[in-house]
Amino acid sequence: MPFARSVLAAATIALVGGTALPAAAIQLTPHRANYAISLDGSKPANRVNGADGQIVYELRGNPCAGYSVQLRQSTDLATEGGQVNSAVSTATWEDGDGNSYRFRVTNTLNGETPEEADGVAERKDGRLVVKATKPEADTIQLGKNVMLPTQHVLRLINSAEQGEPILEASVFDGSPDAKKVYDTLSVIGRGMSDPKGLENAATSGDLAGRTRYPVTVSYYERGAAKETPDYIISFDIFDNGVSRNLKLDYGEFALRGTLISYEALPKEECAK
């Protein structure tokens, strides 16, 4: 899922070449999901003693009207130097074919003046072109075979359903500076529907009995010399696009996101 990359990662949901997606139809469920954030105790943390916070993720739309995503993430870190608060707010719209995208991303650290990215992206002659208004007015040519966030989600689900364990893709979501592209490597596990170990929110309503796939996505800044990823996001994704069991690995520490509530939102019919 396209979770914003907070200032802690220096980069949601967010969640991948720009060719047309398979036609059959993967139906993303409009929904609102809430996740409780905590420090991941399975990974040694460098100078971070605790974490608390929340992610609220909301997806609406369909292939005809396009998909809108709103994400809010607030994280409080207890560090050796004191308390640190990071707040991320993302609002995006993407057309159903992955050819048009609007984005607004706000990052705030300790309540100070926020960093903002704002603009639109359009695919022209196969190339993704971004016209940004923030952090500064600029036009950026990102080239071909760059995917948008919902495209990535759909491609991940399609690869999972086809039994393809690896997906490599370049992704643009607007954060953090309206111009950065990440090369991603996704490792996809086998599907499962066993409810054992699931949160209550993941066993009721239209999630009950659904197939889900474990996914790990590593993000590498395009053109950087580093061989290690900037950060890694792991999660289980259901075949309707809902995610659970989040792990946001920032290198020096990692956060967990536990699904605490899920609500399917009204669907709009689409003949596409």
N, C-alpha and C positions, 0 to 999 in steps of 0.2 A: 504494500500500500504506500501511497506517496506522502509519508509523514514529513512534516517540515524538518529541516536540518537547523537546529538552534545554533546560537552563537557558541554554545559549548562545543559543537562539532566544527565550528568555523565553516558551516555549510548550510519534511511530512511533508508525514503520509505523503511520503507522500506519498509511492510506489511505483528503454527498453524499447538499424535501419528503418525507416519511415515508410515501409511498404504497407499496403492495405492489410488489415487484419483479417483472419479467417472469417468467412461469412457466417458460419453457423452460429451460431449465436449463443454467445456467452451473455447471460443476463445478469448484469450487476444490480443488486438490490439497493434501492435508495434506503439509507439508514443513518441512524445516529448512534455512535458508540462512545462510551466513556472508559478510560483506562486510568488506573491508579499507578503512579510512578513510585518506584523504590530503588534503592541501590542494589545492584546485582551482587549478592554475596559470593557467587561462584567465581568471580574474577577479582584478583587483588587490585585494590584501588590505591592510586598514588595521590596522597594529600587530600583525599575526599573520605569523610567519615560517615556520611549519611545523606540520604536524598528523600525528598517528598514532593509530590506534585500531581498533576492531572493532565491528561490529553483528552480533548473532546473533538471527535472527528465526525463530520456530517457530509454525506454524499447525496446528491439529488440529480434527477434527469434521466435521460435515455439516449440511444443512438441518434434519434431524430432531433431532439431539442438540444443535445449536447449534455455534458456533465459539469455540474458545479460542485466544488469542494470547499468547505470551510473547516479550518483546523485551528485549534487554540491549544497551546502547550505552555504550562507554567511549571517551572521546576525550581525548588529550593535545595541548594546544596550546602551541607555543613562541611566546611573545609578548614584546613589548618590556619588559614588566614581570616576566617570568619564566615558569615553567611553570605551566600551568593544566590541571587534570584535571576533567572532567565525566563523571559516571556516571549513567545513566538505566536504570531497571528498570520494566517495565510488564507486568502480568498482567491479562487481560480475558477475559470470556466474553460472548457475544452470541447470542441465540436466532435461529433461522433466518429469522424474519419481521421482525427488526429492531424488536421491541417490548419487549425486556428486555435489560438490560446490567449487568454487574458490572465494576468497574474498581479497580485499585490501581496507583498511579504513585509512584515514588520518584526524586527528583532530588538528587544529591549533588555539591557543588562543593568540590574540594580536600580531600575526606575529612571535611568538617565535618558538623554535624547535618543530616540530610537533610530536604528539603521533601517532604511526602507529600500525596497526594490519594487518597481511598478512598470508595467509595459504590456505590449501585445507581441505575439509571434504569429507569423503567417508562413505557410509553405508556398514558395514560388519557384516554379520549374524544378520541383523536387528539393529545393534548398530551404532550410528554415531560416527566416530573417526576423530578427527581433528589433522592434522599435521601443526603446526604453525612455521613460520620463524621469525615473529615479533609479539609482542615486544621482544620475545626470542624464541629460538628453543625449541619446546616441542611437545609431543604427548598427547592428552587429550581424554579420553574415556567419551563421553557424554551420553552413554546409549541408550536405545530404546525409541521410541515414541517421538523423538525430530524432529520437522519439520523445513524445510528451508523456506526462505522468500516467494518465488513464490508459493511453496506448500500452504503456509498460505493464500495468496491472492486467489488462486483457491478454497481452502476449504471455505473461507469466502463467496465467490460468490455462491458456491454450497449450503451452508447453507442458504443464503439469498433466493435463488430461491426455496428452499424446505420449506420455511417458518419457519425455525428453529431460534428462537430468541437468543439462547445462544450458544457460541462455546468456549470451554476451550482447550487450547493447549500449549505445551512447544515449544519455538522457539529459534533457533540459527541463527544469521546473521553475526557473526564475530566481531561485535563491542561490547565493546570498546577494549577488550584485547585478542581476539581470543579464549576465553574459556568460556565466560559467557553465561548461558542459562536463558531465562526469561519465567516464567509461565504467560500465558496471559488469560484474560477473555474478550471475545468480546460480546457486546450486539448489536443485529442487528434489525433494524426497518423494517417496511413494505415498499415494493417497491412503487415507484411513477414515473410518467413520465410527470407530469405537468411542463411546462417550467417556471412557475411563479417564480421570484426571482433568476433565473439562470444568471450567467455571460454570456456575448455575446459569449465567447469562448466555453461555454458548450451547446450552442443551434444551432451550425452550424455543417456542415459536417456529419460524421458518428455518432456524439453524439446526433443529433437532434432526439427527440422522444424516446431515449433509456431509459430503466428502470434503476433507481438508488436506492440505499439503504443507509440509514443513519447507520453508524457503529461507535461504541465507543470501543476502545481496551485499557484495563488497563494492564500495565506491572509490574510484581513482580519479583524481583531477586530470583531465586531458592535458597532455603535454608535460606533466610533471615527471621528474626523474625517479621519484620514489617507487620502490617495488612493493611496498606495503600499502594497503588501502588507507584513505583518509578516515574512513569509518565503516562500520559494518552494521547492517540491520537484519535481524532474524525475526521470523514470525511464522505462524500457521495461517494460511489463507484458505478460506472456504471457497467452493466453486461459484459462489455468488459475489465474491469480492470483499467479504467481511474478514477482518483479521483478528487474531488473538495471540496471546503468549509472545508479546513483543520483547525484544532485547535490542537496545541501542548501545553499541559498543563504540566508545569514543577513544579507545586506545589506553589512556591512563585510568579510565574507569568505565563502568557500564551501568546502564539503567534497565530496569524491568518495567514493562507496562502490562498490568493485569486487567483483563476485561471485567468491569464491574457492572455495566449495564449495556443493553443493546435494544434498539427500537427500530423495527422496520417502518419506513415512511411510505406514504401513499405513492403508488406507481402511476405513471402516465403511459397510456397505450401508445405503441409505436409500430408502424407497419414495416419498418426497415428490416 
